[in-house]
């Protein structure tokens, strides 16, 4: 599981991941600005009229649907910069899709922050992604027979795509 904290003031993202061998890993990366092309197409998401916008970001092309009814310049994952909240976005290959399933207005502000009491190993984003990719190459297999638990690491035949452009 990965946590991503976006800091729109500094336009950076902090990626946090707990590795079974390395412990807590942290990478901080500047978020490249997205250049949006706003289209005239519309659709409804969660009852909100949304307008289409397209962008190329980290090696992929995306179609986004944003609503002017919620004037937040943000969206899921690392996406932002449109004149309203992005409620749905997917890459043009159909591999990645984020869709809002509900919205709730909080009565008291909620602060999200990186837990500074944890001792993180800080690495570059490239090293962080390489570590996560290496962890996906094998999976643990569990078998319980005759009161004995067998645990083995085996090759993972499933190839995972990455949201990140790999250099």
VOTORBA-159054 format. One record per residue (C-alpha): residue number from 1; residue in three letters; x, y, z. Coordinates in steps of 0.05 Angstrom, whole numbers, plus 5000, padded with zeros to 4 digits. Layout:
N
i: NUM aa: Ala x: X y: Y z: Z
...
***
This chain:
167
i: 1 aa: Unk x: 5000 y: 5000 z: 5000
i: 2 aa: Unk x: 5025 y: 5069 z: 4982
i: 3 aa: Unk x: 5006 y: 5136 z: 5012
i: 4 aa: Unk x: 5014 y: 5199 z: 4972
i: 5 aa: Unk x: 5012 y: 5268 z: 5005
i: 6 aa: Unk x: 5004 y: 5327 z: 4957
i: 7 aa: Unk x: 5030 y: 5395 z: 4977
i: 8 aa: Unk x: 5000 y: 5445 z: 4929
i: 9 aa: Unk x: 5038 y: 5503 z: 4959
i: 10 aa: Unk x: 5106 y: 5473 z: 4941
i: 11 aa: Unk x: 5076 y: 5433 z: 4883
i: 12 aa: Unk x: 5107 y: 5369 z: 4909
i: 13 aa: Unk x: 5085 y: 5299 z: 4928
i: 14 aa: Unk x: 5110 y: 5255 z: 4984
i: 15 aa: Unk x: 5106 y: 5180 z: 4970
i: 16 aa: Unk x: 5107 y: 5133 z: 5030
i: 17 aa: Unk x: 5112 y: 5058 z: 5027
i: 18 aa: Unk x: 5127 y: 5005 z: 5080
i: 19 aa: Unk x: 5174 y: 4953 z: 5052
i: 20 aa: Unk x: 5179 y: 4885 z: 5086
i: 21 aa: Unk x: 5255 y: 4888 z: 5087
i: 22 aa: Unk x: 5273 y: 4962 z: 5084
i: 23 aa: Unk x: 5220 y: 4989 z: 5131
i: 24 aa: Unk x: 5188 y: 5056 z: 5118
i: 25 aa: Unk x: 5210 y: 5088 z: 5052
i: 26 aa: Unk x: 5197 y: 5161 z: 5032
i: 27 aa: Unk x: 5208 y: 5198 z: 4967
i: 28 aa: Unk x: 5192 y: 5271 z: 4953
i: 29 aa: Unk x: 5183 y: 5294 z: 4881
i: 30 aa: Unk x: 5162 y: 5358 z: 4847
i: 31 aa: Unk x: 5097 y: 5349 z: 4809
i: 32 aa: Unk x: 5103 y: 5372 z: 4737
i: 33 aa: Unk x: 5048 y: 5419 z: 4717
i: 34 aa: Unk x: 4996 y: 5389 z: 4671
i: 35 aa: Unk x: 4978 y: 5426 z: 4607
i: 36 aa: Unk x: 4904 y: 5416 z: 4598
i: 37 aa: Unk x: 4863 y: 5422 z: 4534
i: 38 aa: Unk x: 4791 y: 5436 z: 4556
i: 39 aa: Unk x: 4739 y: 5405 z: 4509
i: 40 aa: Unk x: 4664 y: 5419 z: 4500
i: 41 aa: Unk x: 4641 y: 5347 z: 4516
i: 42 aa: Unk x: 4602 y: 5338 z: 4580
i: 43 aa: Unk x: 4579 y: 5280 z: 4624
i: 44 aa: Unk x: 4548 y: 5272 z: 4693
i: 45 aa: Unk x: 4589 y: 5243 z: 4751
i: 46 aa: Unk x: 4556 y: 5236 z: 4820
i: 47 aa: Unk x: 4501 y: 5283 z: 4796
i: 48 aa: Unk x: 4550 y: 5338 z: 4777
i: 49 aa: Unk x: 4555 y: 5364 z: 4706
i: 50 aa: Unk x: 4627 y: 5353 z: 4685
i: 51 aa: Unk x: 4668 y: 5379 z: 4626
i: 52 aa: Unk x: 4722 y: 5340 z: 4590
i: 53 aa: Unk x: 4796 y: 5359 z: 4590
i: 54 aa: Unk x: 4856 y: 5322 z: 4562
i: 55 aa: Unk x: 4929 y: 5321 z: 4580
i: 56 aa: Unk x: 4993 y: 5282 z: 4571
i: 57 aa: Unk x: 5026 y: 5267 z: 4638
i: 58 aa: Unk x: 5087 y: 5223 z: 4655
i: 59 aa: Unk x: 5085 y: 5185 z: 4590
i: 60 aa: Unk x: 5009 y: 5174 z: 4585
i: 61 aa: Unk x: 4950 y: 5210 z: 4555
i: 62 aa: Unk x: 4890 y: 5223 z: 4600
i: 63 aa: Unk x: 4817 y: 5244 z: 4593
i: 64 aa: Unk x: 4791 y: 5280 z: 4654
i: 65 aa: Unk x: 4721 y: 5301 z: 4674
i: 66 aa: Unk x: 4717 y: 5361 z: 4721
i: 67 aa: Unk x: 4660 y: 5401 z: 4751
i: 68 aa: Unk x: 4657 y: 5477 z: 4757
i: 69 aa: Unk x: 4605 y: 5467 z: 4813
i: 70 aa: Unk x: 4663 y: 5450 z: 4860
i: 71 aa: Unk x: 4716 y: 5504 z: 4847
i: 72 aa: Unk x: 4775 y: 5464 z: 4875
i: 73 aa: Unk x: 4835 y: 5459 z: 4827
i: 74 aa: Unk x: 4851 y: 5388 z: 4848
i: 75 aa: Unk x: 4837 y: 5315 z: 4833
i: 76 aa: Unk x: 4858 y: 5244 z: 4847
i: 77 aa: Unk x: 4930 y: 5220 z: 4849
i: 78 aa: Unk x: 4975 y: 5276 z: 4824
i: 79 aa: Unk x: 4925 y: 5311 z: 4778
i: 80 aa: Unk x: 4906 y: 5384 z: 4787
i: 81 aa: Unk x: 4903 y: 5450 z: 4751
i: 82 aa: Unk x: 4833 y: 5451 z: 4722
i: 83 aa: Unk x: 4781 y: 5504 z: 4741
i: 84 aa: Unk x: 4741 y: 5452 z: 4780
i: 85 aa: Unk x: 4748 y: 5387 z: 4818
i: 86 aa: Unk x: 4766 y: 5326 z: 4775
i: 87 aa: Unk x: 4714 y: 5273 z: 4789
i: 88 aa: Unk x: 4737 y: 5222 z: 4737
i: 89 aa: Unk x: 4801 y: 5211 z: 4699
i: 90 aa: Unk x: 4829 y: 5153 z: 4659
i: 91 aa: Unk x: 4887 y: 5141 z: 4612
i: 92 aa: Unk x: 4870 y: 5132 z: 4538
i: 93 aa: Unk x: 4893 y: 5059 z: 4540
i: 94 aa: Unk x: 4841 y: 5042 z: 4592
i: 95 aa: Unk x: 4892 y: 5016 z: 4642
i: 96 aa: Unk x: 4884 y: 5068 z: 4697
i: 97 aa: Unk x: 4819 y: 5100 z: 4720
i: 98 aa: Unk x: 4800 y: 5142 z: 4780
i: 99 aa: Unk x: 4726 y: 5156 z: 4791
i: 100 aa: Unk x: 4696 y: 5192 z: 4852
i: 101 aa: Unk x: 4646 y: 5146 z: 4886
i: 102 aa: Unk x: 4622 y: 5197 z: 4937
i: 103 aa: Unk x: 4634 y: 5267 z: 4965
i: 104 aa: Unk x: 4625 y: 5291 z: 5036
i: 105 aa: Unk x: 4632 y: 5361 z: 5064
i: 106 aa: Unk x: 4667 y: 5357 z: 5131
i: 107 aa: Unk x: 4642 y: 5401 z: 5187
i: 108 aa: Unk x: 4712 y: 5410 z: 5216
i: 109 aa: Unk x: 4776 y: 5415 z: 5176
i: 110 aa: Unk x: 4818 y: 5353 z: 5170
i: 111 aa: Unk x: 4894 y: 5357 z: 5167
i: 112 aa: Unk x: 4933 y: 5304 z: 5129
i: 113 aa: Unk x: 5007 y: 5302 z: 5143
i: 114 aa: Unk x: 5066 y: 5255 z: 5140
i: 115 aa: Unk x: 5077 y: 5223 z: 5208
i: 116 aa: Unk x: 5143 y: 5255 z: 5228
i: 117 aa: Unk x: 5151 y: 5208 z: 5288
i: 118 aa: Unk x: 5167 y: 5151 z: 5239
i: 119 aa: Unk x: 5239 y: 5140 z: 5218
i: 120 aa: Unk x: 5237 y: 5140 z: 5142
i: 121 aa: Unk x: 5291 y: 5120 z: 5094
i: 122 aa: Unk x: 5290 y: 5177 z: 5043
i: 123 aa: Unk x: 5306 y: 5158 z: 4971
i: 124 aa: Unk x: 5297 y: 5187 z: 4901
i: 125 aa: Unk x: 5231 y: 5173 z: 4866
i: 126 aa: Unk x: 5269 y: 5130 z: 4815
i: 127 aa: Unk x: 5298 y: 5086 z: 4871
i: 128 aa: Unk x: 5230 y: 5084 z: 4906
i: 129 aa: Unk x: 5195 y: 5059 z: 4843
i: 130 aa: Unk x: 5250 y: 5008 z: 4830
i: 131 aa: Unk x: 5242 y: 4981 z: 4900
i: 132 aa: Unk x: 5167 y: 4974 z: 4892
i: 133 aa: Unk x: 5175 y: 4941 z: 4823
i: 134 aa: Unk x: 5224 y: 4890 z: 4851
i: 135 aa: Unk x: 5175 y: 4873 z: 4907
i: 136 aa: Unk x: 5121 y: 4857 z: 4855
i: 137 aa: Unk x: 5166 y: 4806 z: 4820
i: 138 aa: Unk x: 5151 y: 4754 z: 4872
i: 139 aa: Unk x: 5091 y: 4736 z: 4915
i: 140 aa: Unk x: 5085 y: 4696 z: 4978
i: 141 aa: Unk x: 5050 y: 4630 z: 4975
i: 142 aa: Unk x: 5019 y: 4601 z: 5038
i: 143 aa: Unk x: 4999 y: 4528 z: 5048
i: 144 aa: Unk x: 4975 y: 4495 z: 5111
i: 145 aa: Unk x: 4979 y: 4419 z: 5112
i: 146 aa: Unk x: 4981 y: 4370 z: 5170
i: 147 aa: Unk x: 4988 y: 4425 z: 5222
i: 148 aa: Unk x: 5048 y: 4455 z: 5185
i: 149 aa: Unk x: 5047 y: 4524 z: 5153
i: 150 aa: Unk x: 5090 y: 4529 z: 5090
i: 151 aa: Unk x: 5110 y: 4598 z: 5065
i: 152 aa: Unk x: 5147 y: 4607 z: 5000
i: 153 aa: Unk x: 5165 y: 4665 z: 4954
i: 154 aa: Unk x: 5148 y: 4648 z: 4882
i: 155 aa: Unk x: 5155 y: 4686 z: 4816
i: 156 aa: Unk x: 5095 y: 4730 z: 4803
i: 157 aa: Unk x: 5069 y: 4717 z: 4732
i: 158 aa: Unk x: 5025 y: 4780 z: 4733
i: 159 aa: Unk x: 5059 y: 4840 z: 4703
i: 160 aa: Unk x: 5037 y: 4906 z: 4735
i: 161 aa: Unk x: 5035 y: 4971 z: 4696
i: 162 aa: Unk x: 5062 y: 5034 z: 4729
i: 163 aa: Unk x: 5029 y: 5101 z: 4732
i: 164 aa: Unk x: 5098 y: 5132 z: 4729
i: 165 aa: Unk x: 5140 y: 5143 z: 4668
i: 166 aa: Unk x: 5199 y: 5098 z: 4672
i: 167 aa: Unk x: 5266 y: 5126 z: 4649
***
